[in-house]
């Protein structure tokens, strides 16, 4: 007796290959080494500044000891975008289960773009980060830097935020 089941195309190897590729990939959001250099000659690069600002730190600025409060722009931005990035990561998994390696990679890329944009939006709005001190505001005015948004004086840090999809 025949089951009536017909196998048109065996995609098992495509599926396994797509899953292998997907599980061997990471989506990272932040400031990679190739985006870290600053255009203003600062002794610290953008990755170092991003870390110090995210976690908070006590540093020397113009000969004075200054305590930077934590301004976790990456954490907030990634959390803000979690529902959307999760949807794209799920779509990547579905594509991998269908044997579509390119579709899986596109899902990872989309998740990275969304999370990157979320982190940039946190700096761009500035309203959820610890406000600047009066001393910092005074120094900005003296230097002719407009605005009072934390982490945004020249846009160097903001412009350095990106994402990468890479092998683990």
PyMOL commands that place a pseudoatom at each C-alpha (Angstrom):
pseudoatom trace, name=CA, resn=UNK, resi=1, chain=A, elem=C, hetatm=0, pos=[0.000, 0.000, 0.000]
pseudoatom trace, name=CA, resn=UNK, resi=2, chain=A, elem=C, hetatm=0, pos=[1.361, 3.407, -0.978]
pseudoatom trace, name=CA, resn=UNK, resi=3, chain=A, elem=C, hetatm=0, pos=[1.376, 6.326, 1.475]
pseudoatom trace, name=CA, resn=UNK, resi=4, chain=A, elem=C, hetatm=0, pos=[0.748, 8.955, -1.168]
pseudoatom trace, name=CA, resn=UNK, resi=5, chain=A, elem=C, hetatm=0, pos=[3.741, 10.966, 0.078]
pseudoatom trace, name=CA, resn=UNK, resi=6, chain=A, elem=C, hetatm=0, pos=[6.016, 12.307, -2.630]
pseudoatom trace, name=CA, resn=UNK, resi=7, chain=A, elem=C, hetatm=0, pos=[9.434, 13.820, -2.041]
pseudoatom trace, name=CA, resn=UNK, resi=8, chain=A, elem=C, hetatm=0, pos=[10.062, 16.504, -4.630]
pseudoatom trace, name=CA, resn=UNK, resi=9, chain=A, elem=C, hetatm=0, pos=[13.344, 17.925, -3.436]
pseudoatom trace, name=CA, resn=UNK, resi=10, chain=A, elem=C, hetatm=0, pos=[15.587, 16.820, -0.624]
pseudoatom trace, name=CA, resn=UNK, resi=11, chain=A, elem=C, hetatm=0, pos=[16.715, 20.038, 1.091]
pseudoatom trace, name=CA, resn=UNK, resi=12, chain=A, elem=C, hetatm=0, pos=[18.197, 18.386, 4.169]
pseudoatom trace, name=CA, resn=UNK, resi=13, chain=A, elem=C, hetatm=0, pos=[21.777, 19.267, 3.273]
pseudoatom trace, name=CA, resn=UNK, resi=14, chain=A, elem=C, hetatm=0, pos=[20.814, 22.890, 2.497]
pseudoatom trace, name=CA, resn=UNK, resi=15, chain=A, elem=C, hetatm=0, pos=[19.005, 23.155, 5.815]
pseudoatom trace, name=CA, resn=UNK, resi=16, chain=A, elem=C, hetatm=0, pos=[21.884, 21.668, 7.786]
pseudoatom trace, name=CA, resn=UNK, resi=17, chain=A, elem=C, hetatm=0, pos=[24.377, 23.950, 6.027]
pseudoatom trace, name=CA, resn=UNK, resi=18, chain=A, elem=C, hetatm=0, pos=[22.225, 27.043, 6.697]
pseudoatom trace, name=CA, resn=UNK, resi=19, chain=A, elem=C, hetatm=0, pos=[21.831, 26.105, 10.359]
pseudoatom trace, name=CA, resn=UNK, resi=20, chain=A, elem=C, hetatm=0, pos=[25.563, 25.474, 10.687]
pseudoatom trace, name=CA, resn=UNK, resi=21, chain=A, elem=C, hetatm=0, pos=[26.331, 28.895, 9.217]
pseudoatom trace, name=CA, resn=UNK, resi=22, chain=A, elem=C, hetatm=0, pos=[23.725, 30.674, 11.355]
pseudoatom trace, name=CA, resn=UNK, resi=23, chain=A, elem=C, hetatm=0, pos=[24.883, 29.118, 14.630]
pseudoatom trace, name=CA, resn=UNK, resi=24, chain=A, elem=C, hetatm=0, pos=[28.454, 30.099, 13.781]
pseudoatom trace, name=CA, resn=UNK, resi=25, chain=A, elem=C, hetatm=0, pos=[27.615, 33.803, 13.451]
pseudoatom trace, name=CA, resn=UNK, resi=26, chain=A, elem=C, hetatm=0, pos=[27.428, 36.720, 15.892]
pseudoatom trace, name=CA, resn=UNK, resi=27, chain=A, elem=C, hetatm=0, pos=[25.733, 40.092, 15.529]
pseudoatom trace, name=CA, resn=UNK, resi=28, chain=A, elem=C, hetatm=0, pos=[27.735, 42.683, 17.451]
pseudoatom trace, name=CA, resn=UNK, resi=29, chain=A, elem=C, hetatm=0, pos=[26.696, 46.290, 18.018]
pseudoatom trace, name=CA, resn=UNK, resi=30, chain=A, elem=C, hetatm=0, pos=[29.133, 48.913, 19.221]
pseudoatom trace, name=CA, resn=UNK, resi=31, chain=A, elem=C, hetatm=0, pos=[32.307, 50.653, 18.128]
pseudoatom trace, name=CA, resn=UNK, resi=32, chain=A, elem=C, hetatm=0, pos=[34.729, 48.340, 16.319]
pseudoatom trace, name=CA, resn=UNK, resi=33, chain=A, elem=C, hetatm=0, pos=[38.420, 49.078, 16.056]
pseudoatom trace, name=CA, resn=UNK, resi=34, chain=A, elem=C, hetatm=0, pos=[38.180, 50.321, 12.465]
pseudoatom trace, name=CA, resn=UNK, resi=35, chain=A, elem=C, hetatm=0, pos=[35.654, 52.986, 13.540]
pseudoatom trace, name=CA, resn=UNK, resi=36, chain=A, elem=C, hetatm=0, pos=[37.370, 53.963, 16.783]
pseudoatom trace, name=CA, resn=UNK, resi=37, chain=A, elem=C, hetatm=0, pos=[39.775, 56.725, 15.694]
pseudoatom trace, name=CA, resn=UNK, resi=38, chain=A, elem=C, hetatm=0, pos=[38.673, 60.280, 16.333]
pseudoatom trace, name=CA, resn=UNK, resi=39, chain=A, elem=C, hetatm=0, pos=[39.082, 63.204, 13.987]
pseudoatom trace, name=CA, resn=UNK, resi=40, chain=A, elem=C, hetatm=0, pos=[39.836, 65.682, 16.774]
pseudoatom trace, name=CA, resn=UNK, resi=41, chain=A, elem=C, hetatm=0, pos=[43.146, 64.199, 17.918]
pseudoatom trace, name=CA, resn=UNK, resi=42, chain=A, elem=C, hetatm=0, pos=[41.746, 63.067, 21.263]
pseudoatom trace, name=CA, resn=UNK, resi=43, chain=A, elem=C, hetatm=0, pos=[44.135, 60.806, 23.216]
pseudoatom trace, name=CA, resn=UNK, resi=44, chain=A, elem=C, hetatm=0, pos=[41.240, 58.344, 23.678]
pseudoatom trace, name=CA, resn=UNK, resi=45, chain=A, elem=C, hetatm=0, pos=[39.520, 56.694, 20.739]
pseudoatom trace, name=CA, resn=UNK, resi=46, chain=A, elem=C, hetatm=0, pos=[35.753, 56.357, 20.315]
pseudoatom trace, name=CA, resn=UNK, resi=47, chain=A, elem=C, hetatm=0, pos=[35.664, 52.770, 21.593]
pseudoatom trace, name=CA, resn=UNK, resi=48, chain=A, elem=C, hetatm=0, pos=[37.443, 53.821, 24.798]
pseudoatom trace, name=CA, resn=UNK, resi=49, chain=A, elem=C, hetatm=0, pos=[35.237, 56.885, 25.219]
pseudoatom trace, name=CA, resn=UNK, resi=50, chain=A, elem=C, hetatm=0, pos=[32.114, 54.832, 24.539]
pseudoatom trace, name=CA, resn=UNK, resi=51, chain=A, elem=C, hetatm=0, pos=[33.103, 52.342, 27.230]
pseudoatom trace, name=CA, resn=UNK, resi=52, chain=A, elem=C, hetatm=0, pos=[33.965, 55.023, 29.784]
pseudoatom trace, name=CA, resn=UNK, resi=53, chain=A, elem=C, hetatm=0, pos=[30.711, 56.859, 29.162]
pseudoatom trace, name=CA, resn=UNK, resi=54, chain=A, elem=C, hetatm=0, pos=[28.625, 53.687, 29.198]
pseudoatom trace, name=CA, resn=UNK, resi=55, chain=A, elem=C, hetatm=0, pos=[29.987, 52.398, 32.483]
pseudoatom trace, name=CA, resn=UNK, resi=56, chain=A, elem=C, hetatm=0, pos=[30.927, 55.645, 34.192]
pseudoatom trace, name=CA, resn=UNK, resi=57, chain=A, elem=C, hetatm=0, pos=[34.484, 56.476, 35.182]
pseudoatom trace, name=CA, resn=UNK, resi=58, chain=A, elem=C, hetatm=0, pos=[36.761, 58.889, 36.970]
pseudoatom trace, name=CA, resn=UNK, resi=59, chain=A, elem=C, hetatm=0, pos=[39.142, 60.505, 34.487]
pseudoatom trace, name=CA, resn=UNK, resi=60, chain=A, elem=C, hetatm=0, pos=[41.516, 63.437, 34.110]
pseudoatom trace, name=CA, resn=UNK, resi=61, chain=A, elem=C, hetatm=0, pos=[40.205, 66.189, 31.816]
pseudoatom trace, name=CA, resn=UNK, resi=62, chain=A, elem=C, hetatm=0, pos=[42.250, 69.358, 31.375]
pseudoatom trace, name=CA, resn=UNK, resi=63, chain=A, elem=C, hetatm=0, pos=[44.180, 68.597, 34.570]
pseudoatom trace, name=CA, resn=UNK, resi=64, chain=A, elem=C, hetatm=0, pos=[41.056, 68.113, 36.701]
pseudoatom trace, name=CA, resn=UNK, resi=65, chain=A, elem=C, hetatm=0, pos=[39.638, 64.869, 38.051]
pseudoatom trace, name=CA, resn=UNK, resi=66, chain=A, elem=C, hetatm=0, pos=[36.134, 64.368, 36.694]
pseudoatom trace, name=CA, resn=UNK, resi=67, chain=A, elem=C, hetatm=0, pos=[33.635, 61.632, 37.464]
pseudoatom trace, name=CA, resn=UNK, resi=68, chain=A, elem=C, hetatm=0, pos=[31.593, 60.642, 34.432]
pseudoatom trace, name=CA, resn=UNK, resi=69, chain=A, elem=C, hetatm=0, pos=[28.202, 59.210, 35.354]
pseudoatom trace, name=CA, resn=UNK, resi=70, chain=A, elem=C, hetatm=0, pos=[27.109, 56.065, 33.490]
pseudoatom trace, name=CA, resn=UNK, resi=71, chain=A, elem=C, hetatm=0, pos=[25.312, 56.841, 30.233]
pseudoatom trace, name=CA, resn=UNK, resi=72, chain=A, elem=C, hetatm=0, pos=[24.638, 53.331, 28.852]
pseudoatom trace, name=CA, resn=UNK, resi=73, chain=A, elem=C, hetatm=0, pos=[23.553, 54.359, 25.357]
pseudoatom trace, name=CA, resn=UNK, resi=74, chain=A, elem=C, hetatm=0, pos=[24.248, 50.931, 23.821]
pseudoatom trace, name=CA, resn=UNK, resi=75, chain=A, elem=C, hetatm=0, pos=[22.351, 49.022, 26.491]
pseudoatom trace, name=CA, resn=UNK, resi=76, chain=A, elem=C, hetatm=0, pos=[19.350, 51.338, 26.302]
pseudoatom trace, name=CA, resn=UNK, resi=77, chain=A, elem=C, hetatm=0, pos=[19.282, 51.311, 22.492]
pseudoatom trace, name=CA, resn=UNK, resi=78, chain=A, elem=C, hetatm=0, pos=[19.542, 47.533, 22.277]
pseudoatom trace, name=CA, resn=UNK, resi=79, chain=A, elem=C, hetatm=0, pos=[16.821, 47.098, 24.892]
pseudoatom trace, name=CA, resn=UNK, resi=80, chain=A, elem=C, hetatm=0, pos=[14.576, 49.601, 23.081]
pseudoatom trace, name=CA, resn=UNK, resi=81, chain=A, elem=C, hetatm=0, pos=[14.867, 47.661, 19.849]
pseudoatom trace, name=CA, resn=UNK, resi=82, chain=A, elem=C, hetatm=0, pos=[14.666, 44.172, 21.342]
pseudoatom trace, name=CA, resn=UNK, resi=83, chain=A, elem=C, hetatm=0, pos=[11.189, 43.298, 19.969]
pseudoatom trace, name=CA, resn=UNK, resi=84, chain=A, elem=C, hetatm=0, pos=[12.202, 44.283, 16.427]
pseudoatom trace, name=CA, resn=UNK, resi=85, chain=A, elem=C, hetatm=0, pos=[15.651, 42.705, 16.536]
pseudoatom trace, name=CA, resn=UNK, resi=86, chain=A, elem=C, hetatm=0, pos=[14.167, 39.518, 17.989]
pseudoatom trace, name=CA, resn=UNK, resi=87, chain=A, elem=C, hetatm=0, pos=[11.698, 39.345, 15.090]
pseudoatom trace, name=CA, resn=UNK, resi=88, chain=A, elem=C, hetatm=0, pos=[14.567, 39.601, 12.595]
pseudoatom trace, name=CA, resn=UNK, resi=89, chain=A, elem=C, hetatm=0, pos=[16.621, 37.004, 14.458]
pseudoatom trace, name=CA, resn=UNK, resi=90, chain=A, elem=C, hetatm=0, pos=[13.622, 34.653, 14.365]
pseudoatom trace, name=CA, resn=UNK, resi=91, chain=A, elem=C, hetatm=0, pos=[13.252, 35.325, 10.647]
pseudoatom trace, name=CA, resn=UNK, resi=92, chain=A, elem=C, hetatm=0, pos=[16.927, 34.418, 10.239]
pseudoatom trace, name=CA, resn=UNK, resi=93, chain=A, elem=C, hetatm=0, pos=[16.312, 31.125, 12.030]
pseudoatom trace, name=CA, resn=UNK, resi=94, chain=A, elem=C, hetatm=0, pos=[13.277, 30.365, 9.870]
pseudoatom trace, name=CA, resn=UNK, resi=95, chain=A, elem=C, hetatm=0, pos=[15.281, 31.119, 6.733]
pseudoatom trace, name=CA, resn=UNK, resi=96, chain=A, elem=C, hetatm=0, pos=[18.016, 28.780, 7.952]
pseudoatom trace, name=CA, resn=UNK, resi=97, chain=A, elem=C, hetatm=0, pos=[15.422, 26.044, 8.584]
pseudoatom trace, name=CA, resn=UNK, resi=98, chain=A, elem=C, hetatm=0, pos=[14.253, 26.511, 5.015]
pseudoatom trace, name=CA, resn=UNK, resi=99, chain=A, elem=C, hetatm=0, pos=[17.813, 26.119, 3.746]
pseudoatom trace, name=CA, resn=UNK, resi=100, chain=A, elem=C, hetatm=0, pos=[18.052, 29.795, 2.797]
pseudoatom trace, name=CA, resn=UNK, resi=101, chain=A, elem=C, hetatm=0, pos=[21.520, 30.857, 4.012]
pseudoatom trace, name=CA, resn=UNK, resi=102, chain=A, elem=C, hetatm=0, pos=[21.294, 34.237, 2.261]
pseudoatom trace, name=CA, resn=UNK, resi=103, chain=A, elem=C, hetatm=0, pos=[17.925, 34.945, 3.906]
pseudoatom trace, name=CA, resn=UNK, resi=104, chain=A, elem=C, hetatm=0, pos=[19.354, 33.984, 7.284]
pseudoatom trace, name=CA, resn=UNK, resi=105, chain=A, elem=C, hetatm=0, pos=[22.261, 36.396, 6.799]
pseudoatom trace, name=CA, resn=UNK, resi=106, chain=A, elem=C, hetatm=0, pos=[19.839, 39.153, 5.767]
pseudoatom trace, name=CA, resn=UNK, resi=107, chain=A, elem=C, hetatm=0, pos=[17.924, 38.602, 9.021]
pseudoatom trace, name=CA, resn=UNK, resi=108, chain=A, elem=C, hetatm=0, pos=[21.120, 38.975, 11.046]
pseudoatom trace, name=CA, resn=UNK, resi=109, chain=A, elem=C, hetatm=0, pos=[22.089, 42.101, 9.109]
pseudoatom trace, name=CA, resn=UNK, resi=110, chain=A, elem=C, hetatm=0, pos=[18.647, 43.629, 9.699]
pseudoatom trace, name=CA, resn=UNK, resi=111, chain=A, elem=C, hetatm=0, pos=[18.852, 42.910, 13.427]
pseudoatom trace, name=CA, resn=UNK, resi=112, chain=A, elem=C, hetatm=0, pos=[22.251, 44.609, 13.582]
pseudoatom trace, name=CA, resn=UNK, resi=113, chain=A, elem=C, hetatm=0, pos=[21.041, 47.673, 11.701]
pseudoatom trace, name=CA, resn=UNK, resi=114, chain=A, elem=C, hetatm=0, pos=[18.017, 48.080, 13.966]
pseudoatom trace, name=CA, resn=UNK, resi=115, chain=A, elem=C, hetatm=0, pos=[20.052, 47.749, 17.172]
pseudoatom trace, name=CA, resn=UNK, resi=116, chain=A, elem=C, hetatm=0, pos=[22.702, 50.173, 15.853]
pseudoatom trace, name=CA, resn=UNK, resi=117, chain=A, elem=C, hetatm=0, pos=[20.036, 52.725, 14.989]
pseudoatom trace, name=CA, resn=UNK, resi=118, chain=A, elem=C, hetatm=0, pos=[18.484, 52.292, 18.437]
pseudoatom trace, name=CA, resn=UNK, resi=119, chain=A, elem=C, hetatm=0, pos=[21.779, 53.125, 20.151]
pseudoatom trace, name=CA, resn=UNK, resi=120, chain=A, elem=C, hetatm=0, pos=[22.249, 56.150, 17.900]
pseudoatom trace, name=CA, resn=UNK, resi=121, chain=A, elem=C, hetatm=0, pos=[18.706, 57.312, 18.672]
pseudoatom trace, name=CA, resn=UNK, resi=122, chain=A, elem=C, hetatm=0, pos=[19.465, 57.292, 22.401]
pseudoatom trace, name=CA, resn=UNK, resi=123, chain=A, elem=C, hetatm=0, pos=[22.358, 59.707, 21.852]
pseudoatom trace, name=CA, resn=UNK, resi=124, chain=A, elem=C, hetatm=0, pos=[20.392, 61.700, 19.280]
pseudoatom trace, name=CA, resn=UNK, resi=125, chain=A, elem=C, hetatm=0, pos=[17.495, 62.369, 21.630]
pseudoatom trace, name=CA, resn=UNK, resi=126, chain=A, elem=C, hetatm=0, pos=[19.712, 62.724, 24.692]
pseudoatom trace, name=CA, resn=UNK, resi=127, chain=A, elem=C, hetatm=0, pos=[16.726, 62.852, 27.024]
pseudoatom trace, name=CA, resn=UNK, resi=128, chain=A, elem=C, hetatm=0, pos=[17.307, 59.515, 28.793]
pseudoatom trace, name=CA, resn=UNK, resi=129, chain=A, elem=C, hetatm=0, pos=[20.982, 59.970, 29.543]
pseudoatom trace, name=CA, resn=UNK, resi=130, chain=A, elem=C, hetatm=0, pos=[22.385, 61.575, 32.672]
pseudoatom trace, name=CA, resn=UNK, resi=131, chain=A, elem=C, hetatm=0, pos=[22.475, 65.331, 31.919]
pseudoatom trace, name=CA, resn=UNK, resi=132, chain=A, elem=C, hetatm=0, pos=[25.710, 67.209, 31.439]
pseudoatom trace, name=CA, resn=UNK, resi=133, chain=A, elem=C, hetatm=0, pos=[27.219, 69.024, 34.381]
pseudoatom trace, name=CA, resn=UNK, resi=134, chain=A, elem=C, hetatm=0, pos=[27.175, 72.798, 34.459]
pseudoatom trace, name=CA, resn=UNK, resi=135, chain=A, elem=C, hetatm=0, pos=[30.958, 72.757, 34.109]
pseudoatom trace, name=CA, resn=UNK, resi=136, chain=A, elem=C, hetatm=0, pos=[30.722, 70.724, 30.893]
pseudoatom trace, name=CA, resn=UNK, resi=137, chain=A, elem=C, hetatm=0, pos=[28.024, 73.025, 29.549]
pseudoatom trace, name=CA, resn=UNK, resi=138, chain=A, elem=C, hetatm=0, pos=[30.223, 76.039, 30.307]
pseudoatom trace, name=CA, resn=UNK, resi=139, chain=A, elem=C, hetatm=0, pos=[33.199, 74.433, 28.537]
pseudoatom trace, name=CA, resn=UNK, resi=140, chain=A, elem=C, hetatm=0, pos=[31.020, 73.698, 25.499]
pseudoatom trace, name=CA, resn=UNK, resi=141, chain=A, elem=C, hetatm=0, pos=[29.812, 77.298, 25.358]
pseudoatom trace, name=CA, resn=UNK, resi=142, chain=A, elem=C, hetatm=0, pos=[33.413, 78.557, 25.621]
pseudoatom trace, name=CA, resn=UNK, resi=143, chain=A, elem=C, hetatm=0, pos=[34.383, 76.300, 22.711]
pseudoatom trace, name=CA, resn=UNK, resi=144, chain=A, elem=C, hetatm=0, pos=[31.366, 77.362, 20.660]
pseudoatom trace, name=CA, resn=UNK, resi=145, chain=A, elem=C, hetatm=0, pos=[29.764, 73.926, 20.780]
pseudoatom trace, name=CA, resn=UNK, resi=146, chain=A, elem=C, hetatm=0, pos=[25.971, 74.285, 20.689]
pseudoatom trace, name=CA, resn=UNK, resi=147, chain=A, elem=C, hetatm=0, pos=[23.500, 72.080, 22.500]
pseudoatom trace, name=CA, resn=UNK, resi=148, chain=A, elem=C, hetatm=0, pos=[23.267, 70.291, 25.793]
pseudoatom trace, name=CA, resn=UNK, resi=149, chain=A, elem=C, hetatm=0, pos=[22.911, 66.667, 24.729]
pseudoatom trace, name=CA, resn=UNK, resi=150, chain=A, elem=C, hetatm=0, pos=[25.171, 64.227, 26.556]
pseudoatom trace, name=CA, resn=UNK, resi=151, chain=A, elem=C, hetatm=0, pos=[27.628, 62.333, 24.347]
pseudoatom trace, name=CA, resn=UNK, resi=152, chain=A, elem=C, hetatm=0, pos=[26.967, 64.626, 21.412]
pseudoatom trace, name=CA, resn=UNK, resi=153, chain=A, elem=C, hetatm=0, pos=[29.333, 67.505, 20.895]
pseudoatom trace, name=CA, resn=UNK, resi=154, chain=A, elem=C, hetatm=0, pos=[30.774, 66.885, 17.437]
pseudoatom trace, name=CA, resn=UNK, resi=155, chain=A, elem=C, hetatm=0, pos=[29.053, 63.618, 16.503]
pseudoatom trace, name=CA, resn=UNK, resi=156, chain=A, elem=C, hetatm=0, pos=[32.283, 61.579, 16.449]
pseudoatom trace, name=CA, resn=UNK, resi=157, chain=A, elem=C, hetatm=0, pos=[31.031, 59.008, 18.978]
pseudoatom trace, name=CA, resn=UNK, resi=158, chain=A, elem=C, hetatm=0, pos=[27.583, 58.829, 17.394]
pseudoatom trace, name=CA, resn=UNK, resi=159, chain=A, elem=C, hetatm=0, pos=[29.011, 58.287, 13.910]
pseudoatom trace, name=CA, resn=UNK, resi=160, chain=A, elem=C, hetatm=0, pos=[31.325, 55.523, 15.116]
pseudoatom trace, name=CA, resn=UNK, resi=161, chain=A, elem=C, hetatm=0, pos=[28.487, 53.272, 16.327]
pseudoatom trace, name=CA, resn=UNK, resi=162, chain=A, elem=C, hetatm=0, pos=[27.884, 50.409, 13.945]
pseudoatom trace, name=CA, resn=UNK, resi=163, chain=A, elem=C, hetatm=0, pos=[27.307, 46.677, 13.831]
pseudoatom trace, name=CA, resn=UNK, resi=164, chain=A, elem=C, hetatm=0, pos=[29.061, 43.679, 12.378]
pseudoatom trace, name=CA, resn=UNK, resi=165, chain=A, elem=C, hetatm=0, pos=[27.880, 40.196, 11.505]
pseudoatom trace, name=CA, resn=UNK, resi=166, chain=A, elem=C, hetatm=0, pos=[30.827, 37.881, 11.809]
pseudoatom trace, name=CA, resn=UNK, resi=167, chain=A, elem=C, hetatm=0, pos=[31.875, 34.330, 12.429]
pseudoatom trace, name=CA, resn=UNK, resi=168, chain=A, elem=C, hetatm=0, pos=[32.241, 33.418, 16.088]
for i in range(1, 168): cmd.bond("trace and resi %d" % i, "trace and resi %d" % (i + 1))
show_as sticks, trace
zoom trace
